[in-house]
Amino acid sequence: MKLQTIFAVASAIVLFSSCQKNADDPTPINTGTAKVNFIFKFDSTQVRLNAIGQPAPMPAGNAGQSPRFNTMSAHYVELAPSPFTALGAGAILYKAPQVTTGGATAIDFTNSKFAGNNQIFLSVPVKDFAAGTYTWLRVSLAYQNYNIYMNALGQTIDATLASFIGFNTYLGNYKVKDSTVNVNANKLQGYWALEGKVFGIGFLSQGQAPPGATTVPNPLFASSPIPAGSCLVTGQFATPLIVTGNETADINVIVSLSINKSFEWIDADHNGTYDPNNGDAVIDMGIRGMIPKIQ
């Protein structure tokens, strides 16, 4: 099934579920003035997970490093009350603008919201969604910008990487660090650009990870699967998030993301460092797990 078809079906399910809730359930009267604030935290020591939420050692022949994050964006946020809550059937708190400028439906990068480490990336009034107890969080990540170390021409270079991990992103132009890249097209999950300097001379390279290579941890893969090609990371709250709708003090949720060797490459020269001139090839840039924690 084509990616755009999957997302069209998912959107229809979300819309239908939303309509059913409004029709069948009495409308609660929430008087709370507080907000639930979602805050990114990038943790290089958090357990490194695979796509089904199990601990993942580095595969033989590959190497990785924990990047130093500058910023990230998300394009979908949902709270789920149980592990059996289907995608779209929870409390959908945010869905970023999408466009068809490049053909297929894609994330509108121009209107994306960005946040760095320990910064709020989403703030939602408690009166705007259903009161209840939520045990799982789903966050679809779209873009990450961070620094990595690489070797070239005998030099260790502190380079900046722009990594697009959303299902599909329409890009007009964007900045990696200082350089502007003109695209004016859709880019599928795994597209990236790398900027740095060697001997004082700037360089810019671009690439595309193979389809399906980006790790997207989902411990609920059996009961609540996600669309192929998405970056809908799923994580269980350390303690359940309880919302009455009448809160007067903000609730802060730390969305702790594992960046434990999340920048991974095929280590062609077997030396453990990223040496693109020696045949090392980027294979995975996916986040390695998520633990939401109430502060």
N, C-alpha and C positions, 0 to 999 in steps of 0.2 A: 504493500500500500504506500502510495506516495506520502511524503512528509506533510504536504499542505492538506491532504485529505484527512490524515490523522488529526491535525490540529483543527480542521473544520468540524469534524465529528466531536472532538473534545469541547470546542466552543459551544456547540449545540447542546451538549449534555449539561454544561455549566448553566446555560441560559434556561434550559428546561427545569433543572433542579432549583434554580433561583425562583422561577415562577411558581413551582409547586409549593415551595415553602411559604411564599407570600399568600397563596390561596388557601392552604390547609391550616396554617398555624395562626393563632391570635397574635397580633402585633404587640410586642412588649413595649412598655413605656419606660425607657431608660432615662434616668435623670443625671447620670454621671457627667462630670465636667472634665474628667481625666482622659489621658491618652495612653495607648500602649506604644512605646517607643522601641523600635528594633535597631540594634546597634551591632555593626560588624566588629568581630575580633578575629584576627588572623594568627593562628597558633601553629608553630612549627614543631611542637612537641606532642600535639594531640595525636592519638592513634591514627595510623594510615589505613584506610579502608579500601576495599574493592567495590565493584558495582552492586554487590548484594549485601554490602554492609559488614563484611568479614575482614579481619586484619589481613593486610596485603604486603608481604615482603617484596623487595625489588626483584623483578624477574631476572633470571640469568641472561647476561648479555646486555642488560640495560643499566643506566645510572640515572641519578636524579639529584636535585638540590632543592632546598626550601627557599623560595623566592622572598624578596623584601618588597612588600606591597606598598603601592602608591594609592590605588583606588580600585573600586569595583562597582558594578551596577547589577541590579536585579530587575527582572521584568514581570515577575508573578510571585505573589505571596499568599499562602493559604494556611489556615489553622484547621487541624483535623481532631475531632474528639476521640477517635479510636483507630486502631490499626486496620480496621475493616472499612473505614470511610473511603469511598471511592474518590478518585481525583475529580475535583470540581464540586463535590458534595459537602465540603466543609465550609468554613467562613472564608470567603475570598476577600482579602483585604486590599489587594492591589493587582492591577494588570496594566502594563505599560502600553503606550500607543504603538500600533502596528500600521504598516503601509504596504501597498502593492506596487510601489513605484518601480521596483526592479523586476516585476513579474509576479512571482509567488509571494504570499504573505510573509512579511519579515518584520523584525523588531526595528523600530524607527530610532536609530542611534542618536540622531540629532536631538531628540526629546528625552533621552535617557537621563536618569538621575544617578549621580555618583557619590560615593562616600568612601572614606579611608578608614584606617584602623581606629577603633573606639569612637567612631562617628555614627550618628543616627542616619539610617538609610530609608526608614519609613516610620511615620508617626500617624496613628489611626485613633480617632476618638472612640471611647468605649461604647458610646451611644449609637455608633454607626454599624455595629455588627451584633449578632446574637449572643446573649449571655450564655455561659456554660463552662464546662471544664474541658480544656484542650490538652491533649497529650502528645501530639505530633505537629511538626512544622514542615511545610513544603516551601522551598524558595527556589525559583528558577533563576539561575545566574546567567548573565548575558555577556559581561565584559570584565576583564581584569587587566590592570596595568601594574607591572612590577619590575624590579631590577634583578638581574642575575649576573653571575660571573661566567665569563667564557674566555677561551684562549685562542689567540690567532697571531701568527708571525712572531712567536716567542713572547708575546705580551699577554698579561691578564687584564681583561677589559671588563669594566663595570657597565653593562649594557642594559637598556630599557626595552621591555617587551610589551607590546599591545596584543592581547589575546582575546579572541571572540569565541565564546563558548556557548552562546545561545543557539537555538535550533537553526536560525537563519537571520541575518542582520543586513538591513539596507544601509550602505555607507555612501555618503556623498564624499566628504573628505574628513580626515581626523588627524590628530597629532599623536605621535608616539611619545616623544619628549620635546624636541625642538623642531623636528622635521614634520611636514604635512604630507600625508599620503592621499592622493586623489583616486577614488575608486568608481563612484557613481554606478554601483551595481550591488546585487545581493551577494553575501558571502556566507557559506554554510559553516556550521560548527567546526572549529579547529583551525580557522584562518588566523594568521598571526603576522606581525611585523616586528622587526628587531632593529634598534638603533644604537649606535655606539661610536667610539672614536679609537683609532689605532694610530700611534705616532702623530697624534693631533689632527688626523684627517678623519672626517666623519664618514660613516657608511650606513646604509639602510638596506635590509633584506626582508623578503616576504616569503611566506610558505603556507602550506595547508597540511594539517594532520590527516591521516586516512579516515574515512567514514567509520564511525563506531569506535574510534580509538580513544575518545575523551571519556574518562571515568566519571560516572555520575552515581554516587552511592545512594542506594535505595534499599534499606533493610526490609521494607514492606513489599518487595518485588513479587511475592506470591499472592498477597491479599489485595494489594493496591499498586498495580503496575503503572509505569509511566510511558509516554510515547517514545519510540525509538528516535534518537537524534536530539532529544531535548536535554536540557541541563537542570532538570527539576530535582534538586538534592532534597532528600528526606531525612529528618532527624527527630529523635524522641526527646521531649523536654526532660531535663534532669529531675525536675519536680513539676507536676501538672500546672498549667496556667489556668487559674480560676478567675473568670470575669463575671461580675454580677450586673454590670451595666450602670451601677450607681456609684462607682468609685469617684473620689474627689482628688486623689493623689495619683500621679502618673505611675505606670508600671513599666519598668525597663527590662527588656529581654535582650540579653547578650547572645548574639548568634555567632557561636564560636565555630570557625571553619578550620578544618585541618589543612594546612599547607605543607605537611610533612613530605618533603621530596615530591611535591606536586608537579614540578617541572621535570619531565622525564624524557630521556633520549636513548636511542640505540647507540651504545658505546662501542663504536666500530674499532677504536684503537685501544680499548680495554684499559684506559688509565684513570677512569672515574671523573674526568673533567670534560666539560662541554667544548669540543674542538670541531666546529663545523667544517673547517678546511681539511680535516682528516677523515671526513665521511660520517661524523656523528649526525644523526637525524632526529629531530624532535618527533616524539611519538604520542605524548599525552601531556595535557596541561590542565586536567580536571581537578577540581577540589576533592580532597580525600576524606570527607566526612563532615558532619555538622551536629553540634550539640547546642540546643537552645537552653539558656539558663536564665532564670529570673533573678535579677540583681537585688 
